[in-house]
Amino acid sequence: MADEIDQGNETAEFFLDLALRKQQQQDVSTPKGIGMCLSCETDIDDDRRWCDAACRDDYQKAQWQAKQIARCDDDEEY
Ligand SMILES: [Zn+2]
């Protein structure tokens, strides 16, 4: 009986873990790092998102520009 419950929990944990991993791969806006710099893709050991401030600035600048471009595209539809 107890074994069955343990197995169920392990399965749930497995799928939760899988879902979290999938989300981390797709969502770059995650507040936690994904093991590599979001700007230059250098491996990072801790949970930082960028290897240094320059990469963070580059990334945020690119995000901002992408937003501006998306906004321009919206305007053109009117
Ligand atoms: Zn970097």
N, CA, C, O and the ligand as a Tripos MOL2 file, in Angstrom:
@<TRIPOS>MOLECULE
protein
  313   311    79     0     0
PROTEIN
NO_CHARGES

@<TRIPOS>ATOM
      1 N           0.8410   -1.2100    0.0000 N.3       1 MET1
      2 CA          0.0000    0.0000    0.0000 C.3       1 MET1
      3 C           0.8730    1.2560    0.0000 C.2       1 MET1
      4 O           0.6980    2.1600   -0.8170 O.2       1 MET1
      5 N           1.8010    1.2810    0.9260 N.am      2 ALA2
      6 CA          2.6960    2.4430    1.0220 C.3       2 ALA2
      7 C           3.5490    2.5560   -0.2350 C.2       2 ALA2
      8 O           3.8440    3.6540   -0.7070 O.2       2 ALA2
      9 N           3.9370    1.4110   -0.7650 N.am      3 ASP3
     10 CA          4.7570    1.4130   -1.9720 C.3       3 ASP3
     11 C           4.0180    2.0660   -3.1300 C.2       3 ASP3
     12 O           4.5980    2.8130   -3.9180 O.2       3 ASP3
     13 N           2.7190    1.7670   -3.2180 N.am      4 GLU4
     14 CA          1.9290    2.3380   -4.3160 C.3       4 GLU4
     15 C           1.8940    3.8600   -4.2350 C.2       4 GLU4
     16 O           1.9950    4.5510   -5.2490 O.2       4 GLU4
     17 N           1.7500    4.3740   -3.0040 N.am      5 ILE5
     18 CA          1.7060    5.8290   -2.8190 C.3       5 ILE5
     19 C           3.0460    6.4370   -3.2100 C.2       5 ILE5
     20 O           3.1010    7.4690   -3.8790 O.2       5 ILE5
     21 N           4.1240    5.7890   -2.7850 N.am      6 ASP6
     22 CA          5.4550    6.2840   -3.1320 C.3       6 ASP6
     23 C           5.6420    6.3400   -4.6390 C.2       6 ASP6
     24 O           6.1770    7.3100   -5.1770 O.2       6 ASP6
     25 N           5.1980    5.2990   -5.3050 N.am      7 GLN7
     26 CA          5.3450    5.2490   -6.7600 C.3       7 GLN7
     27 C           4.5730    6.3760   -7.4280 C.2       7 GLN7
     28 O           5.0460    7.0050   -8.3740 O.2       7 GLN7
     29 N           3.3540    6.6150   -6.9040 N.am      8 GLY8
     30 CA          2.5360    7.6870   -7.4580 C.3       8 GLY8
     31 C           3.2170    9.0280   -7.2990 C.2       8 GLY8
     32 O           3.2150    9.8450   -8.2200 O.2       8 GLY8
     33 N           3.7930    9.2580   -6.1440 N.am      9 ASN9
     34 CA          4.4920   10.5220   -5.9060 C.3       9 ASN9
     35 C           5.6930   10.6750   -6.8300 C.2       9 ASN9
     36 O           5.9570   11.7550   -7.3570 O.2       9 ASN9
     37 N           6.4100    9.5810   -7.0130 N.am     10 GLU10
     38 CA          7.5860    9.6490   -7.8790 C.3      10 GLU10
     39 C           7.1870    9.9910   -9.3120 C.2      10 GLU10
     40 O           7.8660   10.7610   -9.9910 O.2      10 GLU10
     41 N           6.0800    9.4100   -9.7590 N.am     11 THR11
     42 CA          5.6140    9.6920  -11.1210 C.3      11 THR11
     43 C           5.2110   11.1550  -11.2490 C.2      11 THR11
     44 O           5.5440   11.8130  -12.2340 O.2      11 THR11
     45 N           4.4890   11.6640  -10.2440 N.am     12 ALA12
     46 CA          4.0540   13.0620  -10.2750 C.3      12 ALA12
     47 C           5.2640   13.9840  -10.2780 C.2      12 ALA12
     48 O           5.3010   14.9800  -11.0010 O.2      12 ALA12
     49 N           6.2510   13.6400   -9.4630 N.am     13 GLU13
     50 CA          7.4640   14.4560   -9.4070 C.3      13 GLU13
     51 C           8.1960   14.4390  -10.7440 C.2      13 GLU13
     52 O           8.7500   15.4460  -11.1870 O.2      13 GLU13
     53 N           8.1830   13.2750  -11.3670 N.am     14 PHE14
     54 CA          8.8580   13.1330  -12.6560 C.3      14 PHE14
     55 C           8.2370   14.0600  -13.7000 C.2      14 PHE14
     56 O           8.9450   14.7490  -14.4340 O.2      14 PHE14
     57 N           6.9120   14.0680  -13.7530 N.am     15 PHE15
     58 CA          6.2360   14.9020  -14.7520 C.3      15 PHE15
     59 C           6.3480   16.3870  -14.4230 C.2      15 PHE15
     60 O           6.4440   17.2290  -15.3160 O.2      15 PHE15
     61 N           6.3330   16.6940  -13.1220 N.am     16 LEU16
     62 CA          6.4890   18.0860  -12.6970 C.3      16 LEU16
     63 C           7.8690   18.5810  -13.0960 C.2      16 LEU16
     64 O           8.0270   19.6890  -13.6070 O.2      16 LEU16
     65 N           8.8690   17.7340  -12.8510 N.am     17 ASP17
     66 CA         10.2430   18.0690  -13.1940 C.3      17 ASP17
     67 C          10.3810   18.2750  -14.6980 C.2      17 ASP17
     68 O          11.0410   19.2080  -15.1580 O.2      17 ASP17
     69 N           9.7510   17.3930  -15.4450 N.am     18 LEU18
     70 CA          9.7950   17.4460  -16.9120 C.3      18 LEU18
     71 C           9.1610   18.7510  -17.4070 C.2      18 LEU18
     72 O           9.6920   19.4190  -18.2940 O.2      18 LEU18
     73 N           8.0180   19.0930  -16.8150 N.am     19 ALA19
     74 CA          7.3040   20.3050  -17.2100 C.3      19 ALA19
     75 C           8.1350   21.5430  -16.8870 C.2      19 ALA19
     76 O           8.1760   22.4930  -17.6690 O.2      19 ALA19
     77 N           8.7930   21.5260  -15.7350 N.am     20 LEU20
     78 CA          9.6170   22.6610  -15.3340 C.3      20 LEU20
     79 C          10.8020   22.8290  -16.2780 C.2      20 LEU20
     80 O          11.1370   23.9420  -16.6840 O.2      20 LEU20
     81 N          11.4300   21.7000  -16.6200 N.am     21 ARG21
     82 CA         12.5720   21.7570  -17.5390 C.3      21 ARG21
     83 C          12.1460   22.3250  -18.8910 C.2      21 ARG21
     84 O          12.8440   23.1600  -19.4660 O.2      21 ARG21
     85 N          11.0160   21.8760  -19.3890 N.am     22 LYS22
     86 CA         10.5030   22.3230  -20.6710 C.3      22 LYS22
     87 C          10.2650   23.8300  -20.6410 C.2      22 LYS22
     88 O          10.6070   24.5550  -21.5750 O.2      22 LYS22
     89 N           9.6640   24.2790  -19.5270 N.am     23 GLN23
     90 CA          9.3460   25.6930  -19.3660 C.3      23 GLN23
     91 C          10.6280   26.5210  -19.3330 C.2      23 GLN23
     92 O          10.6930   27.5980  -19.9260 O.2      23 GLN23
     93 N          11.6450   26.0150  -18.6380 N.am     24 GLN24
     94 CA         12.8970   26.7470  -18.5380 C.3      24 GLN24
     95 C          13.5690   26.8850  -19.8950 C.2      24 GLN24
     96 O          14.1960   27.9040  -20.1860 O.2      24 GLN24
     97 N          13.4370   25.8670  -20.7160 N.am     25 GLN25
     98 CA         14.0670   25.9160  -22.0350 C.3      25 GLN25
     99 C          13.3700   26.9300  -22.9290 C.2      25 GLN25
    100 O          14.0150   27.6000  -23.7360 O.2      25 GLN25
    101 N          12.0590   27.0430  -22.7850 N.am     26 GLN26
    102 CA         11.3050   27.9070  -23.6830 C.3      26 GLN26
    103 C          11.2390   29.3530  -23.1970 C.2      26 GLN26
    104 O          11.3030   30.2870  -23.9970 O.2      26 GLN26
    105 N          11.1100   29.5290  -21.8890 N.am     27 ASP27
    106 CA         10.8740   30.8660  -21.3520 C.3      27 ASP27
    107 C          12.1780   31.5100  -20.9010 C.2      27 ASP27
    108 O          12.6910   31.1820  -19.8320 O.2      27 ASP27
    109 N          12.7160   32.4180  -21.6990 N.am     28 VAL28
    110 CA         13.9750   33.0640  -21.3550 C.3      28 VAL28
    111 C          13.7810   34.1690  -20.3320 C.2      28 VAL28
    112 O          14.7610   34.7020  -19.8110 O.2      28 VAL28
    113 N          12.5380   34.5250  -20.0330 N.am     29 SER29
    114 CA         12.2960   35.5770  -19.0630 C.3      29 SER29
    115 C          12.2500   35.0360  -17.6430 C.2      29 SER29
    116 O          11.9060   35.7640  -16.7110 O.2      29 SER29
    117 N          12.5960   33.7530  -17.4680 N.am     30 THR30
    118 CA         12.6020   33.1620  -16.1360 C.3      30 THR30
    119 C          13.5270   33.9490  -15.2150 C.2      30 THR30
    120 O          14.6480   34.2790  -15.6030 O.2      30 THR30
    121 N          13.0720   34.2560  -13.9940 N.am     31 PRO31
    122 CA         13.9070   35.0250  -13.0670 C.3      31 PRO31
    123 C          15.1370   34.2560  -12.6150 C.2      31 PRO31
    124 O          16.0770   34.8470  -12.0830 O.2      31 PRO31
    125 N          15.1400   32.9450  -12.8220 N.am     32 LYS32
    126 CA         16.3050   32.1300  -12.4510 C.3      32 LYS32
    127 C          17.1020   31.8000  -13.6940 C.2      32 LYS32
    128 O          16.5530   31.7240  -14.7930 O.2      32 LYS32
    129 N          18.3930   31.6040  -13.5170 N.am     33 GLY33
    130 CA         19.2570   31.2600  -14.6360 C.3      33 GLY33
    131 C          18.9580   29.8740  -15.1550 C.2      33 GLY33
    132 O          18.3160   29.0710  -14.4790 O.2      33 GLY33
    133 N          19.4230   29.5950  -16.3540 N.am     34 ILE34
    134 CA         19.1830   28.2860  -16.9600 C.3      34 ILE34
    135 C          20.5040   27.5500  -17.1720 C.2      34 ILE34
    136 O          20.5640   26.5910  -17.9420 O.2      34 ILE34
    137 N          21.5680   27.9980  -16.4860 N.am     35 GLY35
    138 CA         22.8480   27.2990  -16.5920 C.3      35 GLY35
    139 C          23.7520   27.8800  -17.6580 C.2      35 GLY35
    140 O          24.8890   27.4450  -17.8360 O.2      35 GLY35
    141 N          23.2240   28.8790  -18.3730 N.am     36 MET36
    142 CA         24.0920   29.5460  -19.3450 C.3      36 MET36
    143 C          23.6780   30.9990  -19.5140 C.2      36 MET36
    144 O          22.5460   31.3790  -19.2160 O.2      36 MET36
    145 N          24.6100   31.7960  -19.9940 N.am     37 CYS37
    146 CA         24.3540   33.2140  -20.2130 C.3      37 CYS37
    147 C          23.2860   33.3790  -21.2960 C.2      37 CYS37
    148 O          23.3860   32.7840  -22.3690 O.2      37 CYS37
    149 N          22.2700   34.1850  -21.0120 N.am     38 LEU38
    150 CA         21.1860   34.3870  -21.9760 C.3      38 LEU38
    151 C          21.6480   35.2320  -23.1580 C.2      38 LEU38
    152 O          20.9680   35.2990  -24.1820 O.2      38 LEU38
    153 N          22.7980   35.8720  -23.0170 N.am     39 SER39
    154 CA         23.2820   36.7330  -24.0870 C.3      39 SER39
    155 C          24.3170   36.0300  -24.9630 C.2      39 SER39
    156 O          24.1570   35.9720  -26.1820 O.2      39 SER39
    157 N          25.3870   35.4910  -24.3480 N.am     40 CYS40
    158 CA         26.4610   34.8960  -25.1410 C.3      40 CYS40
    159 C          26.5030   33.3710  -25.0160 C.2      40 CYS40
    160 O          27.3480   32.7250  -25.6350 O.2      40 CYS40
    161 N          25.5990   32.7910  -24.2220 N.am     41 GLU41
    162 CA         25.4470   31.3380  -24.0830 C.3      41 GLU41
    163 C          26.6590   30.6540  -23.4590 C.2      41 GLU41
    164 O          26.8940   29.4680  -23.6910 O.2      41 GLU41
    165 N          27.4320   31.4050  -22.6630 N.am     42 THR42
    166 CA         28.5250   30.8040  -21.9050 C.3      42 THR42
    167 C          27.9450   30.0260  -20.7230 C.2      42 THR42
    168 O          26.9750   30.4640  -20.1050 O.2      42 THR42
    169 N          28.5380   28.8760  -20.4110 N.am     43 ASP43
    170 CA         28.0600   28.0860  -19.2760 C.3      43 ASP43
    171 C          28.2490   28.8540  -17.9710 C.2      43 ASP43
    172 O          29.2980   29.4530  -17.7360 O.2      43 ASP43
    173 N          27.2080   28.8280  -17.1200 N.am     44 ILE44
    174 CA         27.2680   29.4860  -15.8190 C.3      44 ILE44
    175 C          26.9170   28.4570  -14.7470 C.2      44 ILE44
    176 O          25.9110   27.7570  -14.8630 O.2      44 ILE44
    177 N          27.7460   28.3640  -13.7020 N.am     45 ASP45
    178 CA         27.5610   27.3300  -12.6830 C.3      45 ASP45
    179 C          26.3990   27.6330  -11.7340 C.2      45 ASP45
    180 O          25.6650   26.7200  -11.3530 O.2      45 ASP45
    181 N          26.2190   28.9020  -11.3470 N.am     46 ASP46
    182 CA         25.1410   29.2220  -10.4100 C.3      46 ASP46
    183 C          23.8860   29.6690  -11.1660 C.2      46 ASP46
    184 O          23.7710   29.4470  -12.3710 O.2      46 ASP46
    185 N          22.9440   30.3030  -10.4490 N.am     47 ASP47
    186 CA         21.6660   30.5970  -11.1050 C.3      47 ASP47
    187 C          21.5810   32.0260  -11.6350 C.2      47 ASP47
    188 O          20.4940   32.5940  -11.7420 O.2      47 ASP47
    189 N          22.7400   32.6040  -11.9670 N.am     48 ARG48
    190 CA         22.6950   33.9120  -12.6290 C.3      48 ARG48
    191 C          22.2020   33.7280  -14.0670 C.2      48 ARG48
    192 O          22.3060   32.6360  -14.6240 O.2      48 ARG48
    193 N          21.6780   34.7760  -14.6550 N.am     49 ARG49
    194 CA         21.1780   34.6750  -16.0350 C.3      49 ARG49
    195 C          22.2100   35.1500  -17.0520 C.2      49 ARG49
    196 O          22.1370   34.7950  -18.2280 O.2      49 ARG49
    197 N          23.1700   35.9520  -16.5990 N.am     50 TRP50
    198 CA         24.2100   36.4450  -17.5160 C.3      50 TRP50
    199 C          25.5680   36.2880  -16.8730 C.2      50 TRP50
    200 O          25.6630   36.2440  -15.6460 O.2      50 TRP50
    201 N          26.6270   36.2000  -17.6690 N.am     51 CYS51
    202 CA         27.9690   36.0070  -17.1070 C.3      51 CYS51
    203 C          28.5140   37.3180  -16.5510 C.2      51 CYS51
    204 O          29.3060   37.3000  -15.6100 O.2      51 CYS51
    205 N          28.1070   38.4510  -17.1130 N.am     52 ASP52
    206 CA         28.5150   39.7350  -16.5390 C.3      52 ASP52
    207 C          27.5150   40.8360  -16.8950 C.2      52 ASP52
    208 O          26.5390   40.6010  -17.6080 O.2      52 ASP52
    209 N          27.7750   42.0270  -16.3900 N.am     53 ALA53
    210 CA         26.8370   43.1370  -16.5700 C.3      53 ALA53
    211 C          26.6860   43.5230  -18.0390 C.2      53 ALA53
    212 O          25.6060   43.9170  -18.4790 O.2      53 ALA53
    213 N          27.7850   43.4050  -18.7970 N.am     54 ALA54
    214 CA         27.7370   43.7750  -20.2140 C.3      54 ALA54
    215 C          26.7530   42.8810  -20.9580 C.2      54 ALA54
    216 O          25.9750   43.3550  -21.7860 O.2      54 ALA54
    217 N          26.7940   41.5650  -20.6530 N.am     55 CYS55
    218 CA         25.8840   40.6280  -21.3040 C.3      55 CYS55
    219 C          24.4430   40.9270  -20.8950 C.2      55 CYS55
    220 O          23.5270   40.8360  -21.7120 O.2      55 CYS55
    221 N          24.2470   41.2870  -19.6220 N.am     56 ARG56
    222 CA         22.9010   41.6190  -19.1570 C.3      56 ARG56
    223 C          22.3870   42.8370  -19.9260 C.2      56 ARG56
    224 O          21.2470   42.8500  -20.3890 O.2      56 ARG56
    225 N          23.2340   43.8560  -20.0570 N.am     57 ASP57
    226 CA         22.8350   45.0660  -20.7780 C.3      57 ASP57
    227 C          22.5150   44.7550  -22.2380 C.2      57 ASP57
    228 O          21.5190   45.2320  -22.7820 O.2      57 ASP57
    229 N          23.3810   43.9420  -22.8700 N.am     58 ASP58
    230 CA         23.1620   43.5570  -24.2660 C.3      58 ASP58
    231 C          21.8200   42.8610  -24.4240 C.2      58 ASP58
    232 O          21.0500   43.1470  -25.3400 O.2      58 ASP58
    233 N          21.5640   41.9360  -23.5020 N.am     59 TYR59
    234 CA         20.3380   41.1450  -23.5840 C.3      59 TYR59
    235 C          19.1090   42.0410  -23.3990 C.2      59 TYR59
    236 O          18.1350   41.9500  -24.1460 O.2      59 TYR59
    237 N          19.1830   42.9140  -22.3740 N.am     60 GLN60
    238 CA         18.0280   43.7680  -22.0870 C.3      60 GLN60
    239 C          17.8030   44.7700  -23.2110 C.2      60 GLN60
    240 O          16.6650   45.1300  -23.5140 O.2      60 GLN60
    241 N          18.8950   45.2200  -23.8270 N.am     61 LYS61
    242 CA         18.7830   46.1380  -24.9630 C.3      61 LYS61
    243 C          18.0820   45.4290  -26.1340 C.2      61 LYS61
    244 O          17.2030   45.9910  -26.7870 O.2      61 LYS61
    245 N          18.4990   44.1810  -26.3760 N.am     62 ALA62
    246 CA         17.9110   43.4000  -27.4630 C.3      62 ALA62
    247 C          16.4230   43.1530  -27.2030 C.2      62 ALA62
    248 O          15.6010   43.2110  -28.1170 O.2      62 ALA62
    249 N          16.0930   42.8740  -25.9280 N.am     63 GLN63
    250 CA         14.6860   42.6530  -25.5590 C.3      63 GLN63
    251 C          13.8720   43.9140  -25.8000 C.2      63 GLN63
    252 O          12.7560   43.8690  -26.3170 O.2      63 GLN63
    253 N          14.4600   45.0390  -25.4110 N.am     64 TRP64
    254 CA         13.7700   46.3220  -25.5590 C.3      64 TRP64
    255 C          13.5370   46.6210  -27.0450 C.2      64 TRP64
    256 O          12.4550   47.0530  -27.4420 O.2      64 TRP64
    257 N          14.5770   46.3810  -27.8590 N.am     65 GLN65
    258 CA         14.4720   46.6220  -29.2940 C.3      65 GLN65
    259 C          13.4160   45.7210  -29.9240 C.2      65 GLN65
    260 O          12.6440   46.1590  -30.7770 O.2      65 GLN65
    261 N          13.3890   44.4600  -29.4990 N.am     66 ALA66
    262 CA         12.4100   43.5160  -30.0300 C.3      66 ALA66
    263 C          10.9980   44.0090  -29.7180 C.2      66 ALA66
    264 O          10.0790   43.8650  -30.5240 O.2      66 ALA66
    265 N          10.8490   44.5990  -28.5200 N.am     67 LYS67
    266 CA          9.5460   45.1180  -28.1080 C.3      67 LYS67
    267 C           9.1470   46.3060  -28.9830 C.2      67 LYS67
    268 O           7.9920   46.4320  -29.3900 O.2      67 LYS67
    269 N          10.1260   47.1800  -29.2660 N.am     68 GLN68
    270 CA          9.8450   48.3510  -30.1070 C.3      68 GLN68
    271 C           9.4260   47.9050  -31.5040 C.2      68 GLN68
    272 O           8.4810   48.4450  -32.0800 O.2      68 GLN68
    273 N          10.1350   46.9180  -32.0410 N.am     69 ILE69
    274 CA          9.8280   46.4100  -33.3830 C.3      69 ILE69
    275 C           8.4220   45.8030  -33.4010 C.2      69 ILE69
    276 O           7.6510   46.0170  -34.3360 O.2      69 ILE69
    277 N           8.1050   45.0380  -32.3410 N.am     70 ALA70
    278 CA          6.7850   44.4170  -32.2560 C.3      70 ALA70
    279 C           5.7050   45.4910  -32.2150 C.2      70 ALA70
    280 O           4.6300   45.3310  -32.7930 O.2      70 ALA70
    281 N           6.0060   46.5870  -31.5230 N.am     71 ARG71
    282 CA          5.0520   47.6820  -31.4040 C.3      71 ARG71
    283 C           4.8220   48.3380  -32.7720 C.2      71 ARG71
    284 O           3.6890   48.6650  -33.1270 O.2      71 ARG71
    285 N           5.8960   48.5250  -33.5290 N.am     72 CYS72
    286 CA          5.8000   49.1180  -34.8600 C.3      72 CYS72
    287 C           4.9330   48.2410  -35.7700 C.2      72 CYS72
    288 O           4.1090   48.7390  -36.5380 O.2      72 CYS72
    289 N           5.1440   46.9070  -35.6620 N.am     73 ASP73
    290 CA          4.3680   45.9820  -36.4710 C.3      73 ASP73
    291 C           2.8770   46.1260  -36.1850 C.2      73 ASP73
    292 O           2.0470   46.0750  -37.0920 O.2      73 ASP73
    293 N           2.5520   46.3100  -34.8920 N.am     74 ASP74
    294 CA          1.1470   46.4700  -34.5130 C.3      74 ASP74
    295 C           0.5560   47.7180  -35.1460 C.2      74 ASP74
    296 O          -0.5750   47.7030  -35.6330 O.2      74 ASP74
    297 N           1.3370   48.8110  -35.1380 N.am     75 ASP75
    298 CA          0.8470   50.0720  -35.6810 C.3      75 ASP75
    299 C           0.5040   49.9520  -37.1640 C.2      75 ASP75
    300 O          -0.4670   50.5410  -37.6400 O.2      75 ASP75
    301 N           1.3200   49.1770  -37.8860 N.am     76 GLU76
    302 CA          1.1310   49.0700  -39.3090 C.3      76 GLU76
    303 C          -0.1960   48.3940  -39.6770 C.2      76 GLU76
    304 O          -0.7200   48.5820  -40.7750 O.2      76 GLU76
    305 N          -0.7220   47.6110  -38.7430 N.am     77 GLU77
    306 CA         -1.9640   46.8860  -39.0380 C.3      77 GLU77
    307 C          -3.1830   47.8070  -39.0430 C.2      77 GLU77
    308 O          -4.2360   47.4590  -39.5790 O.2      77 GLU77
    309 N          -3.0220   49.0020  -38.4290 N.am     78 TYR78
    310 CA         -4.1700   49.9100  -38.3940 C.3      78 TYR78
    311 C          -4.3720   50.6540  -39.7130 C.2      78 TYR78
    312 O          -5.3000   51.4530  -39.8340 O.2      78 TYR78
    313 ZN         27.5940   36.3120  -21.4280 Zn       79 ZN79
@<TRIPOS>BOND
     1     1     2 1
     2     2     3 1
     3     3     4 2
     4     3     5 am
     5     5     6 1
     6     6     7 1
     7     7     8 2
     8     7     9 am
     9     9    10 1
    10    10    11 1
    11    11    12 2
    12    11    13 am
    13    13    14 1
    14    14    15 1
    15    15    16 2
    16    15    17 am
    17    17    18 1
    18    18    19 1
    19    19    20 2
    20    19    21 am
    21    21    22 1
    22    22    23 1
    23    23    24 2
    24    23    25 am
    25    25    26 1
    26    26    27 1
    27    27    28 2
    28    27    29 am
    29    29    30 1
    30    30    31 1
    31    31    32 2
    32    31    33 am
    33    33    34 1
    34    34    35 1
    35    35    36 2
    36    35    37 am
    37    37    38 1
    38    38    39 1
    39    39    40 2
    40    39    41 am
    41    41    42 1
    42    42    43 1
    43    43    44 2
    44    43    45 am
    45    45    46 1
    46    46    47 1
    47    47    48 2
    48    47    49 am
    49    49    50 1
    50    50    51 1
    51    51    52 2
    52    51    53 am
    53    53    54 1
    54    54    55 1
    55    55    56 2
    56    55    57 am
    57    57    58 1
    58    58    59 1
    59    59    60 2
    60    59    61 am
    61    61    62 1
    62    62    63 1
    63    63    64 2
    64    63    65 am
    65    65    66 1
    66    66    67 1
    67    67    68 2
    68    67    69 am
    69    69    70 1
    70    70    71 1
    71    71    72 2
    72    71    73 am
    73    73    74 1
    74    74    75 1
    75    75    76 2
    76    75    77 am
    77    77    78 1
    78    78    79 1
    79    79    80 2
    80    79    81 am
    81    81    82 1
    82    82    83 1
    83    83    84 2
    84    83    85 am
    85    85    86 1
    86    86    87 1
    87    87    88 2
    88    87    89 am
    89    89    90 1
    90    90    91 1
    91    91    92 2
    92    91    93 am
    93    93    94 1
    94    94    95 1
    95    95    96 2
    96    95    97 am
    97    97    98 1
    98    98    99 1
    99    99   100 2
   100    99   101 am
   101   101   102 1
   102   102   103 1
   103   103   104 2
   104   103   105 am
   105   105   106 1
   106   106   107 1
   107   107   108 2
   108   107   109 am
   109   109   110 1
   110   110   111 1
   111   111   112 2
   112   111   113 am
   113   113   114 1
   114   114   115 1
   115   115   116 2
   116   115   117 am
   117   117   118 1
   118   118   119 1
   119   119   120 2
   120   119   121 am
   121   121   122 1
   122   122   123 1
   123   123   124 2
   124   123   125 am
   125   125   126 1
   126   126   127 1
   127   127   128 2
   128   127   129 am
   129   129   130 1
   130   130   131 1
   131   131   132 2
   132   131   133 am
   133   133   134 1
   134   134   135 1
   135   135   136 2
   136   135   137 am
   137   137   138 1
   138   138   139 1
   139   139   140 2
   140   139   141 am
   141   141   142 1
   142   142   143 1
   143   143   144 2
   144   143   145 am
   145   145   146 1
   146   146   147 1
   147   147   148 2
   148   147   149 am
   149   149   150 1
   150   150   151 1
   151   151   152 2
   152   151   153 am
   153   153   154 1
   154   154   155 1
   155   155   156 2
   156   155   157 am
   157   157   158 1
   158   158   159 1
   159   159   160 2
   160   159   161 am
   161   161   162 1
   162   162   163 1
   163   163   164 2
   164   163   165 am
   165   165   166 1
   166   166   167 1
   167   167   168 2
   168   167   169 am
   169   169   170 1
   170   170   171 1
   171   171   172 2
   172   171   173 am
   173   173   174 1
   174   174   175 1
   175   175   176 2
   176   175   177 am
   177   177   178 1
   178   178   179 1
   179   179   180 2
   180   179   181 am
   181   181   182 1
   182   182   183 1
   183   183   184 2
   184   183   185 am
   185   185   186 1
   186   186   187 1
   187   187   188 2
   188   187   189 am
   189   189   190 1
   190   190   191 1
   191   191   192 2
   192   191   193 am
   193   193   194 1
   194   194   195 1
   195   195   196 2
   196   195   197 am
   197   197   198 1
   198   198   199 1
   199   199   200 2
   200   199   201 am
   201   201   202 1
   202   202   203 1
   203   203   204 2
   204   203   205 am
   205   205   206 1
   206   206   207 1
   207   207   208 2
   208   207   209 am
   209   209   210 1
   210   210   211 1
   211   211   212 2
   212   211   213 am
   213   213   214 1
   214   214   215 1
   215   215   216 2
   216   215   217 am
   217   217   218 1
   218   218   219 1
   219   219   220 2
   220   219   221 am
   221   221   222 1
   222   222   223 1
   223   223   224 2
   224   223   225 am
   225   225   226 1
   226   226   227 1
   227   227   228 2
   228   227   229 am
   229   229   230 1
   230   230   231 1
   231   231   232 2
   232   231   233 am
   233   233   234 1
   234   234   235 1
   235   235   236 2
   236   235   237 am
   237   237   238 1
   238   238   239 1
   239   239   240 2
   240   239   241 am
   241   241   242 1
   242   242   243 1
   243   243   244 2
   244   243   245 am
   245   245   246 1
   246   246   247 1
   247   247   248 2
   248   247   249 am
   249   249   250 1
   250   250   251 1
   251   251   252 2
   252   251   253 am
   253   253   254 1
   254   254   255 1
   255   255   256 2
   256   255   257 am
   257   257   258 1
   258   258   259 1
   259   259   260 2
   260   259   261 am
   261   261   262 1
   262   262   263 1
   263   263   264 2
   264   263   265 am
   265   265   266 1
   266   266   267 1
   267   267   268 2
   268   267   269 am
   269   269   270 1
   270   270   271 1
   271   271   272 2
   272   271   273 am
   273   273   274 1
   274   274   275 1
   275   275   276 2
   276   275   277 am
   277   277   278 1
   278   278   279 1
   279   279   280 2
   280   279   281 am
   281   281   282 1
   282   282   283 1
   283   283   284 2
   284   283   285 am
   285   285   286 1
   286   286   287 1
   287   287   288 2
   288   287   289 am
   289   289   290 1
   290   290   291 1
   291   291   292 2
   292   291   293 am
   293   293   294 1
   294   294   295 1
   295   295   296 2
   296   295   297 am
   297   297   298 1
   298   298   299 1
   299   299   300 2
   300   299   301 am
   301   301   302 1
   302   302   303 1
   303   303   304 2
   304   303   305 am
   305   305   306 1
   306   306   307 1
   307   307   308 2
   308   307   309 am
   309   309   310 1
   310   310   311 1
   311   311   312 2
@<TRIPOS>SUBSTRUCTURE
     1 MET1         2 RESIDUE 1 A MET
     2 ALA2         6 RESIDUE 1 A ALA
     3 ASP3        10 RESIDUE 1 A ASP
     4 GLU4        14 RESIDUE 1 A GLU
     5 ILE5        18 RESIDUE 1 A ILE
     6 ASP6        22 RESIDUE 1 A ASP
     7 GLN7        26 RESIDUE 1 A GLN
     8 GLY8        30 RESIDUE 1 A GLY
     9 ASN9        34 RESIDUE 1 A ASN
    10 GLU10       38 RESIDUE 1 A GLU
    11 THR11       42 RESIDUE 1 A THR
    12 ALA12       46 RESIDUE 1 A ALA
    13 GLU13       50 RESIDUE 1 A GLU
    14 PHE14       54 RESIDUE 1 A PHE
    15 PHE15       58 RESIDUE 1 A PHE
    16 LEU16       62 RESIDUE 1 A LEU
    17 ASP17       66 RESIDUE 1 A ASP
    18 LEU18       70 RESIDUE 1 A LEU
    19 ALA19       74 RESIDUE 1 A ALA
    20 LEU20       78 RESIDUE 1 A LEU
    21 ARG21       82 RESIDUE 1 A ARG
    22 LYS22       86 RESIDUE 1 A LYS
    23 GLN23       90 RESIDUE 1 A GLN
    24 GLN24       94 RESIDUE 1 A GLN
    25 GLN25       98 RESIDUE 1 A GLN
    26 GLN26      102 RESIDUE 1 A GLN
    27 ASP27      106 RESIDUE 1 A ASP
    28 VAL28      110 RESIDUE 1 A VAL
    29 SER29      114 RESIDUE 1 A SER
    30 THR30      118 RESIDUE 1 A THR
    31 PRO31      122 RESIDUE 1 A PRO
    32 LYS32      126 RESIDUE 1 A LYS
    33 GLY33      130 RESIDUE 1 A GLY
    34 ILE34      134 RESIDUE 1 A ILE
    35 GLY35      138 RESIDUE 1 A GLY
    36 MET36      142 RESIDUE 1 A MET
    37 CYS37      146 RESIDUE 1 A CYS
    38 LEU38      150 RESIDUE 1 A LEU
    39 SER39      154 RESIDUE 1 A SER
    40 CYS40      158 RESIDUE 1 A CYS
    41 GLU41      162 RESIDUE 1 A GLU
    42 THR42      166 RESIDUE 1 A THR
    43 ASP43      170 RESIDUE 1 A ASP
    44 ILE44      174 RESIDUE 1 A ILE
    45 ASP45      178 RESIDUE 1 A ASP
    46 ASP46      182 RESIDUE 1 A ASP
    47 ASP47      186 RESIDUE 1 A ASP
    48 ARG48      190 RESIDUE 1 A ARG
    49 ARG49      194 RESIDUE 1 A ARG
    50 TRP50      198 RESIDUE 1 A TRP
    51 CYS51      202 RESIDUE 1 A CYS
    52 ASP52      206 RESIDUE 1 A ASP
    53 ALA53      210 RESIDUE 1 A ALA
    54 ALA54      214 RESIDUE 1 A ALA
    55 CYS55      218 RESIDUE 1 A CYS
    56 ARG56      222 RESIDUE 1 A ARG
    57 ASP57      226 RESIDUE 1 A ASP
    58 ASP58      230 RESIDUE 1 A ASP
    59 TYR59      234 RESIDUE 1 A TYR
    60 GLN60      238 RESIDUE 1 A GLN
    61 LYS61      242 RESIDUE 1 A LYS
    62 ALA62      246 RESIDUE 1 A ALA
    63 GLN63      250 RESIDUE 1 A GLN
    64 TRP64      254 RESIDUE 1 A TRP
    65 GLN65      258 RESIDUE 1 A GLN
    66 ALA66      262 RESIDUE 1 A ALA
    67 LYS67      266 RESIDUE 1 A LYS
    68 GLN68      270 RESIDUE 1 A GLN
    69 ILE69      274 RESIDUE 1 A ILE
    70 ALA70      278 RESIDUE 1 A ALA
    71 ARG71      282 RESIDUE 1 A ARG
    72 CYS72      286 RESIDUE 1 A CYS
    73 ASP73      290 RESIDUE 1 A ASP
    74 ASP74      294 RESIDUE 1 A ASP
    75 ASP75      298 RESIDUE 1 A ASP
    76 GLU76      302 RESIDUE 1 A GLU
    77 GLU77      306 RESIDUE 1 A GLU
    78 TYR78      310 RESIDUE 1 A TYR
    79 ZN79       313 GROUP 0 **** ****
